[in-house]
C-alpha cells in the first residue's frame, strides 16, 4: 500500500507565501505592506527552511496532522533530542510511510533506546529514521525475525543490502508504537545527512506544523563570574522571573540590574505548540548587548559525538538540584559544541562601573515565532571583601591533560577530555555503613559534570574471598544505591564512572526475580496470543536471559522500561503439551530459572 499526502509545497505557510507573491506580481502598484509580509515569511518561518534543505523532497511519515510532543535539539538528560516526536493520538499501530524513495539501509532493535527502529537511505543525500515502532511491514518483519532466530537474540543491528528492501515514497514500511525507552505512544522521526550521519532539524525541511505560539521565558539568571564580581550586591547567581508586558518580557520589579566585574546569563525557556501542552525545546537563543551581537546558538544540526556537551550548555547544578534546565551563555573552554555562533568573550560580559548596558534576549522556535526580553545593566563598584580572601589548597585538575588522584584506598584517573574546565578537586571519606564493604568515598563535586568515562578503583580489604567475584562499586544516592559495575582485580574493585558522587563497595548475591504474569504450570494457553513474564534485578542489573520452548530457543521481546518479556505465539508453540523454560542472569552471574508446562 502507498499513500500520497500533502507535501510542503501545499502547506499552509507555503501556500500563503505563494499567494502573497502572486498578489504582488499582479498588483497595479507593488504594495509595501505585501512586500513586508513576504520578507517577514522569508526571515521568520520560511527563512529557516534554508536552501540547502529541500522543502519539497519529503512527505509526512504519518497520514495525520503533525502535532509534536518533542522538538529537535530539545534538552534531555545528558543529550540533545535528535529528531521530532510526532503524536499518534495515544495509539499504536498507525501506518508509518517512507518519506521519499530509497532503500532500507539499517534495522536496529533494542530493549531500550529507540526500541524498534528503521533507517531509509535516500538518493538526495539524507537518511530518514523512524523509532519506537511496534513492528515492521510483513516483508521486513519476516526477514528480521529470521535473523533474530539465527542469532538467538531479540536485540539485533542489521544492515540489509541496498537492493533488498527498495521503497517508494508513500510505501508502508512500519507501524507506530511505544517500544524502547518511549514514554508513551509516538513516532520518533529523524532526518540525517547520509555523509556524516549528523541529524538535521526536520522542521527545516518545511514540514507543515501549525504553530503560532512564541516561546515562553520562565526564568532568567545572571551569574557573577570571577572573584571580584557581583549582581545586585550578591556574589552568587540572581534569579529573575520575567513577565510579558506589551509584547515583550521584562523583569517584574525593575528593568535595571546592578552588576560589577564580569557576568554571564542563563535562560529557562520552552516552546508550546498550538493545541498542545507539551513544553518543547526552542530552536535558537540570541543575546545582544547595546544592539550588537553578543551570543547565539542554534539547533540546526549537531553530531552524536558532541551531544553530551549539553551538560556544559546548561547550569548543571540547577538541573541536578531543581530539575530545571537553564541554558548558559558562558561557553566553557573545553565545550566543543558546534551549535554556537558569534560568541563574544566566551559569553562573559565585562561590566564597567558607571556605564549602562542594554541587554536584549531573543528566543526563536523553528518556524520563526520569537519572544524578546529586555533589561538594563548598570555598572557599579564591587563591594569590599567580595571573595578576595578565598584560598583553595585542593588539587587542581586541568582539562588540558590527564589527571590522577591516589591514596591507599582509591585510585581515580580523569582524562582531560572529561572536564569542561579546570577544577579544584575535592575528596573526603565518610564512615562505612551497614552492608558496605568499604568506606564511602565522596569523589569530586556532584554538581560538576563529567564528559567521558573515568577509571575508579576502590580497595576492598573487607571483602571476603568467597564474595570477591560478587563485588561491585555502587553510587550512594538519596534514594539508596545504584550499581556502577566493577570487577575484582588485585585487591581492588575497578570500574568506569561518568559522574562525581559518593561511591563504595557492595556485593550482589541476590538472583534476579522472575514473575509469570499470565501463565502457570499446567495452564491451558489455547485462548491466549502470548505469554508475559517480568524479570527484575535489584542491584547489578539483568545481563542475559534465555527463553526456550521444548528445548529450542524462542523469540521473546524485551520491554526494559517495564521489565517485561513477551512471547507472541508462532509456529514454535505446538499442539498439546509444551515445556517452557526461562533462564535469567544478572551482571554478577546470579541465576534464576522459571519452568512450566503449557497446554495448547
Beta strands, then each sheet from edge to edge (+ up, - down):
strand 1: 68-70
strand 2: 75-76
strand 3: 79-80
strand 4: 84-87
strand 5: 95-97
strand 6: 102-109
strand 7: 116-121
strand 8: 126-136
strand 9: 156-158
strand 10: 166-167
strand 11: 172-176
strand 12: 186-193
strand 13: 199-200
strand 14: 216-231
strand 15: 238-240
strand 16: 242-245
strand 17: 248-251
strand 18: 256-270
strand 19: 284-289
strand 20: 292-298
strand 21: 301-302
strand 22: 327-328
strand 23: 349-351
strand 24: 356-364
strand 25: 370-379
strand 26: 395-397
strand 27: 403-406
strand 28: 410-414
strand 29: 423-425
strand 30: 427-430
strand 31: 440-443
strand 32: 449-459
strand 33: 471-477
strand 34: 480-483
strand 35: 487-489
strand 36: 492-499
strand 37: 501-507
strand 38: 513-516
strand 39: 523-524
strand 40: 530-536
strand 41: 542-549
strand 42: 552-553
strand 43: 557-559
strand 44: 564-568
strand 45: 577-586
strand 46: 591-599
sheet 1: 1+ 4- 12+ 8- 7+ 6- 9+
sheet 2: 1+ 4- 12+ 13- 21+
sheet 3: 1+ 4- 12+ 8- 11+ 5-
sheet 4: 1+ 4- 12+ 8- 7+ 6- 10+
sheet 5: 2+ 3-
sheet 6: 15+ 14- 18+ 22-
sheet 7: 15+ 14- 18+ 23-
sheet 8: 15+ 14- 18+ 25+ 24- 19+ 20-
sheet 9: 16+ 17-
sheet 10: 26+ 29-
sheet 11: 27+ 28- 32+ 36- 35+
sheet 12: 30+ 31- 37+ 33- 34+
sheet 13: 38+ 40- 44+ 43-
sheet 14: 39+ 46+ 45- 41+ 42-
end
